[in-house]
Amino acid sequence: MGEVPIGAVIVKDGVVIAEAHNSPRTDHDPTAHAEILAIRRAAQALGDERLTGCELWVTLEPCAMCAGAIAHARINRLYYAASDPKGGAVEHGARVFEQPQALHRPEVYTGIGEAESADLLRGFFRTRR
């Protein structure tokens, strides 16, 4: 589909309640990142804008927009595979959760499936160059 291959799932009590992949080109929506779409779907599934008790698993370090949405949603834990030195905002760039203005700071775990995710992303961009 020509979308950057990033996927996200939201888990509550060991059950996947939402999943999504990047689709800004398909949806003609610059906010259609995997994390944002998964958060929207989880909020609908739970009937609540607060996703307390939930975990977000994503293949790439979230950008500033997605990190802000994670904080607003009050997600308890964030797991991401590959770091993103250019566009990430958790351990790179804005470091959203480290800012004094952060509304909520999830527990953050990195590097789970990092090699596989990084290889997938490198392969995607290699075919575009």
N, C-alpha and C positions, 0 to 999 in steps of 0.2 A: 504493500500500500504506500510505500515511500515514507512512512513515518519512522522517526528514530525509535529503535526497538527497546522501549522502556516499559516495564510492566510493574503493577502494584497490586497487592492484596491487603485487605484489612481483616484481621482475625479478632474474634471475641470469644473468650472461654474455649479456645482450641478449635473454633469453627470459622471457616472463611465466610464472611458476611458480604464482602464486596470484592470485585476485581475489576481491573481496567488496564488499558494500555494507552500510550500516547496517541492522540488523534487530532492535533491542531489543524493539519492540512485537510484531512477528511471532513472534519466538522466546521472548517473555516472559523476556528475559534482559538486565538492564541493562548487561552487559559486551559485548553483541553490536554493538560499534562496528566499522566497516569495517576499521580497522587491526588490531584484535584478531583478527577472523575471518580476515583475509588472513594474518596471522602464523601462526595455527594451521594453516591450510591449507598454507602454505609449509613449515612444520616437518614436517608429515606427508609432503609431497611429497619432501622431502630426507632424511627419516628422521633428523633432528637438531634439537635445540632451539636450536642456534646457527645463525643465518642470516648468517654471515660471507660477505662477497662479494656480499651482496644489497642492492638498492635498494628503498625503499618510496616509491611515488607515491600521494599522496592529495589530495583536492580541498579539504580544510580543515585548518588548523593543528590538530595533535593536542592532545587534552586531557591532563591529568596522568596519567590511567590509561594512555592509549595511549602517551604519551611514555615512561613507565616500562617498558611492554612492549617498546618499540623498543630501549631500553637493554639490557634483559635478553636480548633476542634477538640483540644485537650486530649490528644492521643497520648497514651501512657508510654509506649515504647516504639521507637523507630529502629528498624533494621534495614541497612542498605548494603549492597554488594560492593560496587565499584565507587571509588572516590572520583570527584570531578573538579580538578584544580581550576578549570576555566569558568565553569558556571555553577559550581556547588556553593551552598551557603550554610553548610553545617560545620564542616571542618576547614573550609576554605572561604574566601571572599568575606561576605557580610557576617558570617558566623552568628546567624540570627538568634540561636538559643543562648548565646553568651551575652547578648545585649541586655542592659538593665531594663529596657522597655519590653522585653519578652513577657508575654502574658502567661506563658506556660513553658516549661522545659521538660520534654520527654526524656526518658532514658534513651541513650543512643548506642547502638551496636553496629560496628562496621566490619566489612571484609568477608561476610558470609557469601560464598559463591563469587567472590571477587574476580578470580581468573576467568571463569566462564562468562560472566557479564562483560568484563573488559574485552574479551575476545569477540563476543557478539557485536559490541559497539564498534570496535576497530574494524571488523569485517564490513559492517554496514557503511562506515564512512570511507573505507578503502574503495568500495565499488562506486562511490560518488565522486572520487577525485580523478 
